[in-house]
């Protein structure tokens, strides 16, 4: 078993009444080693100016977590197979829709990695597809959510 922690800190600004629901949703996500990330509700959930569009929202963070986990597994598998990856650029997207219980949820996540391989051993499309499947199967985050995760990687 492993434990993962994050601290989420929000403070009401003195000029905000709070009970009028017109308070800022800006807050901080704090992680080990002092990393702090500005976070806010999505502007799709809480309109401006009460949300902060320049901050990370939970929905974006979920999509990024799935993408990051998949990428890290993909890179690790490639390294073990002596396949050199020069770059990995994923334009991931999540879809908010009603789930089976008729509640708003991230129901689908699309991973669209653009991967450049280097070195002498260039993997074929079948090998890349198998590595994506193994990475998806191994990803802790994908294994933890109900959303369908689809990898739409172009095969070079």
Phi and psi in radians as a Rosetta constraint file:
Dihedral C 1 N 2 CA 2 C 2 CIRCULARHARMONIC -2.216 0.35
Dihedral N 2 CA 2 C 2 N 3 CIRCULARHARMONIC 2.651 0.35
Dihedral C 2 N 3 CA 3 C 3 CIRCULARHARMONIC -2.041 0.35
Dihedral N 3 CA 3 C 3 N 4 CIRCULARHARMONIC 2.334 0.35
Dihedral C 3 N 4 CA 4 C 4 CIRCULARHARMONIC -2.154 0.35
Dihedral N 4 CA 4 C 4 N 5 CIRCULARHARMONIC 2.394 0.35
Dihedral C 4 N 5 CA 5 C 5 CIRCULARHARMONIC -2.308 0.35
Dihedral N 5 CA 5 C 5 N 6 CIRCULARHARMONIC 2.623 0.35
Dihedral C 5 N 6 CA 6 C 6 CIRCULARHARMONIC -2.522 0.35
Dihedral N 6 CA 6 C 6 N 7 CIRCULARHARMONIC 2.585 0.35
Dihedral C 6 N 7 CA 7 C 7 CIRCULARHARMONIC -1.925 0.35
Dihedral N 7 CA 7 C 7 N 8 CIRCULARHARMONIC 2.276 0.35
Dihedral C 7 N 8 CA 8 C 8 CIRCULARHARMONIC -2.025 0.35
Dihedral N 8 CA 8 C 8 N 9 CIRCULARHARMONIC 2.127 0.35
Dihedral C 8 N 9 CA 9 C 9 CIRCULARHARMONIC -2.172 0.35
Dihedral N 9 CA 9 C 9 N 10 CIRCULARHARMONIC 2.204 0.35
Dihedral C 9 N 10 CA 10 C 10 CIRCULARHARMONIC -2.287 0.35
Dihedral N 10 CA 10 C 10 N 11 CIRCULARHARMONIC 2.427 0.35
Dihedral C 10 N 11 CA 11 C 11 CIRCULARHARMONIC -2.262 0.35
Dihedral N 11 CA 11 C 11 N 12 CIRCULARHARMONIC 2.317 0.35
Dihedral C 11 N 12 CA 12 C 12 CIRCULARHARMONIC -1.240 0.35
Dihedral N 12 CA 12 C 12 N 13 CIRCULARHARMONIC 2.351 0.35
Dihedral C 12 N 13 CA 13 C 13 CIRCULARHARMONIC -1.327 0.35
Dihedral N 13 CA 13 C 13 N 14 CIRCULARHARMONIC 2.418 0.35
Dihedral C 13 N 14 CA 14 C 14 CIRCULARHARMONIC -0.963 0.35
Dihedral N 14 CA 14 C 14 N 15 CIRCULARHARMONIC -0.547 0.35
Dihedral C 14 N 15 CA 15 C 15 CIRCULARHARMONIC -1.397 0.35
Dihedral N 15 CA 15 C 15 N 16 CIRCULARHARMONIC -0.123 0.35
Dihedral C 15 N 16 CA 16 C 16 CIRCULARHARMONIC -1.592 0.35
Dihedral N 16 CA 16 C 16 N 17 CIRCULARHARMONIC 2.303 0.35
Dihedral C 16 N 17 CA 17 C 17 CIRCULARHARMONIC -1.305 0.35
Dihedral N 17 CA 17 C 17 N 18 CIRCULARHARMONIC -0.474 0.35
Dihedral C 17 N 18 CA 18 C 18 CIRCULARHARMONIC 1.300 0.35
Dihedral N 18 CA 18 C 18 N 19 CIRCULARHARMONIC -0.938 0.35
Dihedral C 18 N 19 CA 19 C 19 CIRCULARHARMONIC -1.209 0.35
Dihedral N 19 CA 19 C 19 N 20 CIRCULARHARMONIC -0.197 0.35
Dihedral C 19 N 20 CA 20 C 20 CIRCULARHARMONIC -1.497 0.35
Dihedral N 20 CA 20 C 20 N 21 CIRCULARHARMONIC -0.002 0.35
Dihedral C 20 N 21 CA 21 C 21 CIRCULARHARMONIC 1.160 0.35
Dihedral N 21 CA 21 C 21 N 22 CIRCULARHARMONIC 0.304 0.35
Dihedral C 21 N 22 CA 22 C 22 CIRCULARHARMONIC -1.870 0.35
Dihedral N 22 CA 22 C 22 N 23 CIRCULARHARMONIC 0.718 0.35
Dihedral C 22 N 23 CA 23 C 23 CIRCULARHARMONIC -1.746 0.35
Dihedral N 23 CA 23 C 23 N 24 CIRCULARHARMONIC 2.758 0.35
Dihedral C 23 N 24 CA 24 C 24 CIRCULARHARMONIC -1.276 0.35
Dihedral N 24 CA 24 C 24 N 25 CIRCULARHARMONIC 2.387 0.35
Dihedral C 24 N 25 CA 25 C 25 CIRCULARHARMONIC -1.620 0.35
Dihedral N 25 CA 25 C 25 N 26 CIRCULARHARMONIC 0.052 0.35
Dihedral C 25 N 26 CA 26 C 26 CIRCULARHARMONIC -1.116 0.35
Dihedral N 26 CA 26 C 26 N 27 CIRCULARHARMONIC 2.310 0.35
Dihedral C 26 N 27 CA 27 C 27 CIRCULARHARMONIC -2.629 0.35
Dihedral N 27 CA 27 C 27 N 28 CIRCULARHARMONIC -3.115 0.35
Dihedral C 27 N 28 CA 28 C 28 CIRCULARHARMONIC -2.128 0.35
Dihedral N 28 CA 28 C 28 N 29 CIRCULARHARMONIC 2.404 0.35
Dihedral C 28 N 29 CA 29 C 29 CIRCULARHARMONIC -1.764 0.35
Dihedral N 29 CA 29 C 29 N 30 CIRCULARHARMONIC 2.172 0.35
Dihedral C 29 N 30 CA 30 C 30 CIRCULARHARMONIC -2.050 0.35
Dihedral N 30 CA 30 C 30 N 31 CIRCULARHARMONIC 2.312 0.35
Dihedral C 30 N 31 CA 31 C 31 CIRCULARHARMONIC -2.138 0.35
Dihedral N 31 CA 31 C 31 N 32 CIRCULARHARMONIC 3.000 0.35
Dihedral C 31 N 32 CA 32 C 32 CIRCULARHARMONIC -0.931 0.35
Dihedral N 32 CA 32 C 32 N 33 CIRCULARHARMONIC 2.708 0.35
Dihedral C 32 N 33 CA 33 C 33 CIRCULARHARMONIC 1.147 0.35
Dihedral N 33 CA 33 C 33 N 34 CIRCULARHARMONIC 0.282 0.35
Dihedral C 33 N 34 CA 34 C 34 CIRCULARHARMONIC 1.483 0.35
Dihedral N 34 CA 34 C 34 N 35 CIRCULARHARMONIC 0.152 0.35
Dihedral C 34 N 35 CA 35 C 35 CIRCULARHARMONIC -1.242 0.35
Dihedral N 35 CA 35 C 35 N 36 CIRCULARHARMONIC 2.261 0.35
Dihedral C 35 N 36 CA 36 C 36 CIRCULARHARMONIC -2.234 0.35
Dihedral N 36 CA 36 C 36 N 37 CIRCULARHARMONIC 2.318 0.35
Dihedral C 36 N 37 CA 37 C 37 CIRCULARHARMONIC -2.159 0.35
Dihedral N 37 CA 37 C 37 N 38 CIRCULARHARMONIC 2.221 0.35
Dihedral C 37 N 38 CA 38 C 38 CIRCULARHARMONIC -1.207 0.35
Dihedral N 38 CA 38 C 38 N 39 CIRCULARHARMONIC 2.328 0.35
Dihedral C 38 N 39 CA 39 C 39 CIRCULARHARMONIC -2.322 0.35
Dihedral N 39 CA 39 C 39 N 40 CIRCULARHARMONIC 2.787 0.35
Dihedral C 39 N 40 CA 40 C 40 CIRCULARHARMONIC -2.780 0.35
Dihedral N 40 CA 40 C 40 N 41 CIRCULARHARMONIC 2.937 0.35
Dihedral C 40 N 41 CA 41 C 41 CIRCULARHARMONIC -1.194 0.35
Dihedral N 41 CA 41 C 41 N 42 CIRCULARHARMONIC 2.776 0.35
Dihedral C 41 N 42 CA 42 C 42 CIRCULARHARMONIC -1.223 0.35
Dihedral N 42 CA 42 C 42 N 43 CIRCULARHARMONIC 2.518 0.35
Dihedral C 42 N 43 CA 43 C 43 CIRCULARHARMONIC -1.156 0.35
Dihedral N 43 CA 43 C 43 N 44 CIRCULARHARMONIC -0.274 0.35
Dihedral C 43 N 44 CA 44 C 44 CIRCULARHARMONIC -1.340 0.35
Dihedral N 44 CA 44 C 44 N 45 CIRCULARHARMONIC -0.429 0.35
Dihedral C 44 N 45 CA 45 C 45 CIRCULARHARMONIC -1.637 0.35
Dihedral N 45 CA 45 C 45 N 46 CIRCULARHARMONIC -0.782 0.35
Dihedral C 45 N 46 CA 46 C 46 CIRCULARHARMONIC -2.241 0.35
Dihedral N 46 CA 46 C 46 N 47 CIRCULARHARMONIC 1.994 0.35
Dihedral C 46 N 47 CA 47 C 47 CIRCULARHARMONIC -1.109 0.35
Dihedral N 47 CA 47 C 47 N 48 CIRCULARHARMONIC 2.763 0.35
Dihedral C 47 N 48 CA 48 C 48 CIRCULARHARMONIC -1.065 0.35
Dihedral N 48 CA 48 C 48 N 49 CIRCULARHARMONIC 2.580 0.35
Dihedral C 48 N 49 CA 49 C 49 CIRCULARHARMONIC -1.630 0.35
Dihedral N 49 CA 49 C 49 N 50 CIRCULARHARMONIC 0.169 0.35
Dihedral C 49 N 50 CA 50 C 50 CIRCULARHARMONIC -1.401 0.35
Dihedral N 50 CA 50 C 50 N 51 CIRCULARHARMONIC -0.360 0.35
Dihedral C 50 N 51 CA 51 C 51 CIRCULARHARMONIC -1.790 0.35
Dihedral N 51 CA 51 C 51 N 52 CIRCULARHARMONIC 2.848 0.35
Dihedral C 51 N 52 CA 52 C 52 CIRCULARHARMONIC -2.110 0.35
Dihedral N 52 CA 52 C 52 N 53 CIRCULARHARMONIC 1.914 0.35
Dihedral C 52 N 53 CA 53 C 53 CIRCULARHARMONIC -1.157 0.35
Dihedral N 53 CA 53 C 53 N 54 CIRCULARHARMONIC -0.418 0.35
Dihedral C 53 N 54 CA 54 C 54 CIRCULARHARMONIC -1.406 0.35
Dihedral N 54 CA 54 C 54 N 55 CIRCULARHARMONIC -0.124 0.35
Dihedral C 54 N 55 CA 55 C 55 CIRCULARHARMONIC -1.679 0.35
Dihedral N 55 CA 55 C 55 N 56 CIRCULARHARMONIC 2.814 0.35
Dihedral C 55 N 56 CA 56 C 56 CIRCULARHARMONIC -1.369 0.35
Dihedral N 56 CA 56 C 56 N 57 CIRCULARHARMONIC 2.327 0.35
Dihedral C 56 N 57 CA 57 C 57 CIRCULARHARMONIC -1.803 0.35
Dihedral N 57 CA 57 C 57 N 58 CIRCULARHARMONIC 2.811 0.35
Dihedral C 57 N 58 CA 58 C 58 CIRCULARHARMONIC -0.997 0.35
Dihedral N 58 CA 58 C 58 N 59 CIRCULARHARMONIC -0.608 0.35
Dihedral C 58 N 59 CA 59 C 59 CIRCULARHARMONIC -1.156 0.35
Dihedral N 59 CA 59 C 59 N 60 CIRCULARHARMONIC -0.789 0.35
Dihedral C 59 N 60 CA 60 C 60 CIRCULARHARMONIC -1.082 0.35
Dihedral N 60 CA 60 C 60 N 61 CIRCULARHARMONIC -0.690 0.35
Dihedral C 60 N 61 CA 61 C 61 CIRCULARHARMONIC -1.115 0.35
Dihedral N 61 CA 61 C 61 N 62 CIRCULARHARMONIC -0.670 0.35
Dihedral C 61 N 62 CA 62 C 62 CIRCULARHARMONIC -1.112 0.35
Dihedral N 62 CA 62 C 62 N 63 CIRCULARHARMONIC -0.806 0.35
Dihedral C 62 N 63 CA 63 C 63 CIRCULARHARMONIC -1.068 0.35
Dihedral N 63 CA 63 C 63 N 64 CIRCULARHARMONIC -0.781 0.35
Dihedral C 63 N 64 CA 64 C 64 CIRCULARHARMONIC -1.107 0.35
Dihedral N 64 CA 64 C 64 N 65 CIRCULARHARMONIC -0.673 0.35
Dihedral C 64 N 65 CA 65 C 65 CIRCULARHARMONIC -1.120 0.35
Dihedral N 65 CA 65 C 65 N 66 CIRCULARHARMONIC -0.752 0.35
Dihedral C 65 N 66 CA 66 C 66 CIRCULARHARMONIC -1.116 0.35
Dihedral N 66 CA 66 C 66 N 67 CIRCULARHARMONIC -0.798 0.35
Dihedral C 66 N 67 CA 67 C 67 CIRCULARHARMONIC -1.077 0.35
Dihedral N 67 CA 67 C 67 N 68 CIRCULARHARMONIC -0.809 0.35
Dihedral C 67 N 68 CA 68 C 68 CIRCULARHARMONIC -1.099 0.35
Dihedral N 68 CA 68 C 68 N 69 CIRCULARHARMONIC -0.781 0.35
Dihedral C 68 N 69 CA 69 C 69 CIRCULARHARMONIC -1.079 0.35
Dihedral N 69 CA 69 C 69 N 70 CIRCULARHARMONIC -0.803 0.35
Dihedral C 69 N 70 CA 70 C 70 CIRCULARHARMONIC -1.055 0.35
Dihedral N 70 CA 70 C 70 N 71 CIRCULARHARMONIC -0.791 0.35
Dihedral C 70 N 71 CA 71 C 71 CIRCULARHARMONIC -1.060 0.35
Dihedral N 71 CA 71 C 71 N 72 CIRCULARHARMONIC -0.794 0.35
Dihedral C 71 N 72 CA 72 C 72 CIRCULARHARMONIC -1.092 0.35
Dihedral N 72 CA 72 C 72 N 73 CIRCULARHARMONIC -0.702 0.35
Dihedral C 72 N 73 CA 73 C 73 CIRCULARHARMONIC -1.162 0.35
Dihedral N 73 CA 73 C 73 N 74 CIRCULARHARMONIC -0.748 0.35
Dihedral C 73 N 74 CA 74 C 74 CIRCULARHARMONIC -1.019 0.35
Dihedral N 74 CA 74 C 74 N 75 CIRCULARHARMONIC -0.852 0.35
Dihedral C 74 N 75 CA 75 C 75 CIRCULARHARMONIC -1.057 0.35
Dihedral N 75 CA 75 C 75 N 76 CIRCULARHARMONIC -0.765 0.35
Dihedral C 75 N 76 CA 76 C 76 CIRCULARHARMONIC -1.082 0.35
Dihedral N 76 CA 76 C 76 N 77 CIRCULARHARMONIC -0.740 0.35
Dihedral C 76 N 77 CA 77 C 77 CIRCULARHARMONIC -1.138 0.35
Dihedral N 77 CA 77 C 77 N 78 CIRCULARHARMONIC -0.763 0.35
Dihedral C 77 N 78 CA 78 C 78 CIRCULARHARMONIC -1.056 0.35
Dihedral N 78 CA 78 C 78 N 79 CIRCULARHARMONIC -0.774 0.35
Dihedral C 78 N 79 CA 79 C 79 CIRCULARHARMONIC -1.029 0.35
Dihedral N 79 CA 79 C 79 N 80 CIRCULARHARMONIC -0.733 0.35
Dihedral C 79 N 80 CA 80 C 80 CIRCULARHARMONIC -1.164 0.35
Dihedral N 80 CA 80 C 80 N 81 CIRCULARHARMONIC -0.465 0.35
Dihedral C 80 N 81 CA 81 C 81 CIRCULARHARMONIC -1.641 0.35
Dihedral N 81 CA 81 C 81 N 82 CIRCULARHARMONIC 0.157 0.35
Dihedral C 81 N 82 CA 82 C 82 CIRCULARHARMONIC 1.038 0.35
Dihedral N 82 CA 82 C 82 N 83 CIRCULARHARMONIC 0.569 0.35
Dihedral C 82 N 83 CA 83 C 83 CIRCULARHARMONIC -1.782 0.35
Dihedral N 83 CA 83 C 83 N 84 CIRCULARHARMONIC 2.091 0.35
Dihedral C 83 N 84 CA 84 C 84 CIRCULARHARMONIC -1.492 0.35
Dihedral N 84 CA 84 C 84 N 85 CIRCULARHARMONIC 2.228 0.35
Dihedral C 84 N 85 CA 85 C 85 CIRCULARHARMONIC -1.862 0.35
Dihedral N 85 CA 85 C 85 N 86 CIRCULARHARMONIC 2.138 0.35
Dihedral C 85 N 86 CA 86 C 86 CIRCULARHARMONIC -1.496 0.35
Dihedral N 86 CA 86 C 86 N 87 CIRCULARHARMONIC -0.696 0.35
Dihedral C 86 N 87 CA 87 C 87 CIRCULARHARMONIC -2.710 0.35
Dihedral N 87 CA 87 C 87 N 88 CIRCULARHARMONIC 2.716 0.35
Dihedral C 87 N 88 CA 88 C 88 CIRCULARHARMONIC -2.501 0.35
Dihedral N 88 CA 88 C 88 N 89 CIRCULARHARMONIC 2.025 0.35
Dihedral C 88 N 89 CA 89 C 89 CIRCULARHARMONIC -2.266 0.35
Dihedral N 89 CA 89 C 89 N 90 CIRCULARHARMONIC 1.877 0.35
Dihedral C 89 N 90 CA 90 C 90 CIRCULARHARMONIC -1.870 0.35
Dihedral N 90 CA 90 C 90 N 91 CIRCULARHARMONIC 2.155 0.35
Dihedral C 90 N 91 CA 91 C 91 CIRCULARHARMONIC -1.732 0.35
Dihedral N 91 CA 91 C 91 N 92 CIRCULARHARMONIC 1.259 0.35
Dihedral C 91 N 92 CA 92 C 92 CIRCULARHARMONIC -1.328 0.35
Dihedral N 92 CA 92 C 92 N 93 CIRCULARHARMONIC 2.598 0.35
Dihedral C 92 N 93 CA 93 C 93 CIRCULARHARMONIC -2.417 0.35
Dihedral N 93 CA 93 C 93 N 94 CIRCULARHARMONIC 2.560 0.35
Dihedral C 93 N 94 CA 94 C 94 CIRCULARHARMONIC -2.080 0.35
Dihedral N 94 CA 94 C 94 N 95 CIRCULARHARMONIC 2.534 0.35
Dihedral C 94 N 95 CA 95 C 95 CIRCULARHARMONIC -1.924 0.35
Dihedral N 95 CA 95 C 95 N 96 CIRCULARHARMONIC 2.171 0.35
Dihedral C 95 N 96 CA 96 C 96 CIRCULARHARMONIC -1.634 0.35
Dihedral N 96 CA 96 C 96 N 97 CIRCULARHARMONIC 2.205 0.35
Dihedral C 96 N 97 CA 97 C 97 CIRCULARHARMONIC -2.696 0.35
Dihedral N 97 CA 97 C 97 N 98 CIRCULARHARMONIC 3.110 0.35
Dihedral C 97 N 98 CA 98 C 98 CIRCULARHARMONIC -1.347 0.35
Dihedral N 98 CA 98 C 98 N 99 CIRCULARHARMONIC 2.360 0.35
Dihedral C 98 N 99 CA 99 C 99 CIRCULARHARMONIC -1.577 0.35
Dihedral N 99 CA 99 C 99 N 100 CIRCULARHARMONIC -3.010 0.35
Dihedral C 99 N 100 CA 100 C 100 CIRCULARHARMONIC -1.069 0.35
Dihedral N 100 CA 100 C 100 N 101 CIRCULARHARMONIC -0.460 0.35
Dihedral C 100 N 101 CA 101 C 101 CIRCULARHARMONIC -1.582 0.35
Dihedral N 101 CA 101 C 101 N 102 CIRCULARHARMONIC 0.199 0.35
Dihedral C 101 N 102 CA 102 C 102 CIRCULARHARMONIC 1.079 0.35
Dihedral N 102 CA 102 C 102 N 103 CIRCULARHARMONIC 0.570 0.35
Dihedral C 102 N 103 CA 103 C 103 CIRCULARHARMONIC -1.971 0.35
Dihedral N 103 CA 103 C 103 N 104 CIRCULARHARMONIC 2.618 0.35
Dihedral C 103 N 104 CA 104 C 104 CIRCULARHARMONIC -1.122 0.35
Dihedral N 104 CA 104 C 104 N 105 CIRCULARHARMONIC 2.343 0.35
Dihedral C 104 N 105 CA 105 C 105 CIRCULARHARMONIC -2.755 0.35
Dihedral N 105 CA 105 C 105 N 106 CIRCULARHARMONIC 2.727 0.35
Dihedral C 105 N 106 CA 106 C 106 CIRCULARHARMONIC -1.327 0.35
Dihedral N 106 CA 106 C 106 N 107 CIRCULARHARMONIC 1.872 0.35
Dihedral C 106 N 107 CA 107 C 107 CIRCULARHARMONIC -1.689 0.35
Dihedral N 107 CA 107 C 107 N 108 CIRCULARHARMONIC -0.394 0.35
Dihedral C 107 N 108 CA 108 C 108 CIRCULARHARMONIC -2.492 0.35
Dihedral N 108 CA 108 C 108 N 109 CIRCULARHARMONIC 2.484 0.35
Dihedral C 108 N 109 CA 109 C 109 CIRCULARHARMONIC -2.258 0.35
Dihedral N 109 CA 109 C 109 N 110 CIRCULARHARMONIC 2.253 0.35
Dihedral C 109 N 110 CA 110 C 110 CIRCULARHARMONIC -1.927 0.35
Dihedral N 110 CA 110 C 110 N 111 CIRCULARHARMONIC 2.147 0.35
Dihedral C 110 N 111 CA 111 C 111 CIRCULARHARMONIC -1.763 0.35
Dihedral N 111 CA 111 C 111 N 112 CIRCULARHARMONIC 2.238 0.35
Dihedral C 111 N 112 CA 112 C 112 CIRCULARHARMONIC -2.238 0.35
Dihedral N 112 CA 112 C 112 N 113 CIRCULARHARMONIC 1.123 0.35
Dihedral C 112 N 113 CA 113 C 113 CIRCULARHARMONIC -1.265 0.35
Dihedral N 113 CA 113 C 113 N 114 CIRCULARHARMONIC 2.389 0.35
Dihedral C 113 N 114 CA 114 C 114 CIRCULARHARMONIC -1.876 0.35
Dihedral N 114 CA 114 C 114 N 115 CIRCULARHARMONIC 1.966 0.35
Dihedral C 114 N 115 CA 115 C 115 CIRCULARHARMONIC -2.021 0.35
Dihedral N 115 CA 115 C 115 N 116 CIRCULARHARMONIC 2.314 0.35
Dihedral C 115 N 116 CA 116 C 116 CIRCULARHARMONIC -1.944 0.35
Dihedral N 116 CA 116 C 116 N 117 CIRCULARHARMONIC 2.162 0.35
Dihedral C 116 N 117 CA 117 C 117 CIRCULARHARMONIC -1.719 0.35
Dihedral N 117 CA 117 C 117 N 118 CIRCULARHARMONIC 2.603 0.35
Dihedral C 117 N 118 CA 118 C 118 CIRCULARHARMONIC -2.196 0.35
Dihedral N 118 CA 118 C 118 N 119 CIRCULARHARMONIC -3.038 0.35
Dihedral C 118 N 119 CA 119 C 119 CIRCULARHARMONIC 1.348 0.35
Dihedral N 119 CA 119 C 119 N 120 CIRCULARHARMONIC -3.127 0.35
Dihedral C 119 N 120 CA 120 C 120 CIRCULARHARMONIC -1.325 0.35
Dihedral N 120 CA 120 C 120 N 121 CIRCULARHARMONIC -0.566 0.35
Dihedral C 120 N 121 CA 121 C 121 CIRCULARHARMONIC -1.618 0.35
Dihedral N 121 CA 121 C 121 N 122 CIRCULARHARMONIC 1.715 0.35
Dihedral C 121 N 122 CA 122 C 122 CIRCULARHARMONIC -1.629 0.35
Dihedral N 122 CA 122 C 122 N 123 CIRCULARHARMONIC 2.070 0.35
Dihedral C 122 N 123 CA 123 C 123 CIRCULARHARMONIC -1.248 0.35
Dihedral N 123 CA 123 C 123 N 124 CIRCULARHARMONIC 2.548 0.35
Dihedral C 123 N 124 CA 124 C 124 CIRCULARHARMONIC -1.461 0.35
Dihedral N 124 CA 124 C 124 N 125 CIRCULARHARMONIC 3.019 0.35
Dihedral C 124 N 125 CA 125 C 125 CIRCULARHARMONIC -1.061 0.35
Dihedral N 125 CA 125 C 125 N 126 CIRCULARHARMONIC -0.663 0.35
Dihedral C 125 N 126 CA 126 C 126 CIRCULARHARMONIC -1.117 0.35
Dihedral N 126 CA 126 C 126 N 127 CIRCULARHARMONIC -0.764 0.35
Dihedral C 126 N 127 CA 127 C 127 CIRCULARHARMONIC -1.095 0.35
Dihedral N 127 CA 127 C 127 N 128 CIRCULARHARMONIC -0.777 0.35
Dihedral C 127 N 128 CA 128 C 128 CIRCULARHARMONIC -1.089 0.35
Dihedral N 128 CA 128 C 128 N 129 CIRCULARHARMONIC -0.741 0.35
Dihedral C 128 N 129 CA 129 C 129 CIRCULARHARMONIC -1.077 0.35
Dihedral N 129 CA 129 C 129 N 130 CIRCULARHARMONIC -0.727 0.35
Dihedral C 129 N 130 CA 130 C 130 CIRCULARHARMONIC -1.144 0.35
Dihedral N 130 CA 130 C 130 N 131 CIRCULARHARMONIC -0.681 0.35
Dihedral C 130 N 131 CA 131 C 131 CIRCULARHARMONIC -1.149 0.35
Dihedral N 131 CA 131 C 131 N 132 CIRCULARHARMONIC -0.737 0.35
Dihedral C 131 N 132 CA 132 C 132 CIRCULARHARMONIC -1.043 0.35
Dihedral N 132 CA 132 C 132 N 133 CIRCULARHARMONIC -0.753 0.35
Dihedral C 132 N 133 CA 133 C 133 CIRCULARHARMONIC -1.090 0.35
Dihedral N 133 CA 133 C 133 N 134 CIRCULARHARMONIC -0.763 0.35
Dihedral C 133 N 134 CA 134 C 134 CIRCULARHARMONIC -1.170 0.35
Dihedral N 134 CA 134 C 134 N 135 CIRCULARHARMONIC -0.705 0.35
Dihedral C 134 N 135 CA 135 C 135 CIRCULARHARMONIC -1.089 0.35
Dihedral N 135 CA 135 C 135 N 136 CIRCULARHARMONIC -0.764 0.35
Dihedral C 135 N 136 CA 136 C 136 CIRCULARHARMONIC -1.105 0.35
Dihedral N 136 CA 136 C 136 N 137 CIRCULARHARMONIC -0.775 0.35
Dihedral C 136 N 137 CA 137 C 137 CIRCULARHARMONIC -1.093 0.35
Dihedral N 137 CA 137 C 137 N 138 CIRCULARHARMONIC -0.556 0.35
Dihedral C 137 N 138 CA 138 C 138 CIRCULARHARMONIC -1.538 0.35
Dihedral N 138 CA 138 C 138 N 139 CIRCULARHARMONIC -0.329 0.35
Dihedral C 138 N 139 CA 139 C 139 CIRCULARHARMONIC -1.170 0.35
Dihedral N 139 CA 139 C 139 N 140 CIRCULARHARMONIC 2.063 0.35
Dihedral C 139 N 140 CA 140 C 140 CIRCULARHARMONIC -1.055 0.35
Dihedral N 140 CA 140 C 140 N 141 CIRCULARHARMONIC -0.679 0.35
Dihedral C 140 N 141 CA 141 C 141 CIRCULARHARMONIC -1.221 0.35
Dihedral N 141 CA 141 C 141 N 142 CIRCULARHARMONIC -0.834 0.35
Dihedral C 141 N 142 CA 142 C 142 CIRCULARHARMONIC -1.036 0.35
Dihedral N 142 CA 142 C 142 N 143 CIRCULARHARMONIC -0.609 0.35
Dihedral C 142 N 143 CA 143 C 143 CIRCULARHARMONIC -1.263 0.35
Dihedral N 143 CA 143 C 143 N 144 CIRCULARHARMONIC -0.188 0.35
Dihedral C 143 N 144 CA 144 C 144 CIRCULARHARMONIC -1.783 0.35
Dihedral N 144 CA 144 C 144 N 145 CIRCULARHARMONIC -0.128 0.35
Dihedral C 144 N 145 CA 145 C 145 CIRCULARHARMONIC -2.052 0.35
Dihedral N 145 CA 145 C 145 N 146 CIRCULARHARMONIC 2.858 0.35
Dihedral C 145 N 146 CA 146 C 146 CIRCULARHARMONIC -1.626 0.35
Dihedral N 146 CA 146 C 146 N 147 CIRCULARHARMONIC -0.305 0.35
Dihedral C 146 N 147 CA 147 C 147 CIRCULARHARMONIC -1.089 0.35
Dihedral N 147 CA 147 C 147 N 148 CIRCULARHARMONIC 2.568 0.35
Dihedral C 147 N 148 CA 148 C 148 CIRCULARHARMONIC -1.343 0.35
Dihedral N 148 CA 148 C 148 N 149 CIRCULARHARMONIC 2.242 0.35
Dihedral C 148 N 149 CA 149 C 149 CIRCULARHARMONIC -1.906 0.35
Dihedral N 149 CA 149 C 149 N 150 CIRCULARHARMONIC 2.136 0.35
Dihedral C 149 N 150 CA 150 C 150 CIRCULARHARMONIC -2.053 0.35
Dihedral N 150 CA 150 C 150 N 151 CIRCULARHARMONIC 2.243 0.35
Dihedral C 150 N 151 CA 151 C 151 CIRCULARHARMONIC -1.687 0.35
Dihedral N 151 CA 151 C 151 N 152 CIRCULARHARMONIC 2.071 0.35
Dihedral C 151 N 152 CA 152 C 152 CIRCULARHARMONIC -2.006 0.35
Dihedral N 152 CA 152 C 152 N 153 CIRCULARHARMONIC 1.184 0.35
Dihedral C 152 N 153 CA 153 C 153 CIRCULARHARMONIC -1.604 0.35
Dihedral N 153 CA 153 C 153 N 154 CIRCULARHARMONIC 2.264 0.35
Dihedral C 153 N 154 CA 154 C 154 CIRCULARHARMONIC -1.174 0.35
Dihedral N 154 CA 154 C 154 N 155 CIRCULARHARMONIC 2.418 0.35
Dihedral C 154 N 155 CA 155 C 155 CIRCULARHARMONIC -1.716 0.35
Dihedral N 155 CA 155 C 155 N 156 CIRCULARHARMONIC 2.152 0.35
